Amino acid sequence: MRNYELLFILDPAMDEAARNQMIETVKGIINADGEAGEADLWGVKKLAYPINKKKDGFYVLIPFKASPELPKELDRRLKISDNCMRHIIVCQDEK
């Protein structure tokens, strides 16, 4: 198992219940084949550039441990999500 970090930006127009549901869904995907850490909610921040005509986004950071196949599946599922504006998965073990 490798150590990873997932940082994703959610649509700031989402209500709190929908936002929490999305975070739990992502953690569920991770826990199916790995171990999700505690989600670090950064809150609404100004974006460096507009995404879909929005200037703000809700940032969430989740550290997790998983096999090398899980980030590919997680990336695929986040790409098709309408609420996730951007995401990045970084392996912490690589030099």
N, C-alpha and C positions, 0 to 999 in steps of 0.2 A: 504494500500500500504506500502511496506517495502522498505528500502534503500539498494541498492546493488552496488557492484563494479565489473566490468568485465575487466580483464586484458587478452589480447590475443597477441600472437606473430605471425606475418606474415612472409612469405618467403621474405628475403631481395632482392631476384632477381626480384621481381615484380616491374614494372614501377610505377611511381607516380600516373598515371591515374587509373590503376587497383587497387592500394592500396586505393585510395580515394573512388573508387566504392565499395570496400569491406567494408570500414568503414561506408559508407552511407547505405549499405545493412544491416549491423548489427544494425545501429541506426533505420532503418525502421522496423526491427523485434521487437525491443524494443518499438518503438512508437505505434505499432499496439495494444499493451495492457498495455502500461505504459508510462513513461516520461524519455527520454534519456537526460543526461546532455551533456555538451561540451566535446568532445573527446580530451584527453590529449595525444599528440603524443610524445613519448619518443625518437623515432628515432632508429637507428641501434645500437644494443648493442651486446657484446660478450655473448654467451650462456655459462652456467655453464658446459654443456656437449653437445656433438654433437647430433643434431636431424636430421635424414635423411641425414647424412653426411654433414650437414651445421654447421658452427661454429658461425654464427651471425644470429640475428633475428631483425625484426622491431617491437618494443613494442608499444601497444596502450592501454590506460586506459580510460574506459567510466563509469562514475557513472550514476546510473539510479534508478528510483522508479517503482515498479511493484508489481503485485499480486504474491503469492508464486508459481503459476503454470508457469509463464513466464520463469524463469531460467531453468526449465526442457526442454522446447521447444528450448530455445536459446542454451543450451548445446547440444541437439540432432543435431541442424543445424550446429553448429560449428564443431562437430565431423566429419561430412561428407564433410566438405569443404576441398578442396585440398590446398588452400592457407594458411589456419590457421594451424600453426605448433603445438601450445599448447594454452590452455586457462584455466582460472579459474574464477569462479563466487563466490563472497564472500558477505554474508549478513552482513550489518553493524549494524543491530538492535539487533542481538543476543548478549547475555552476555558472 
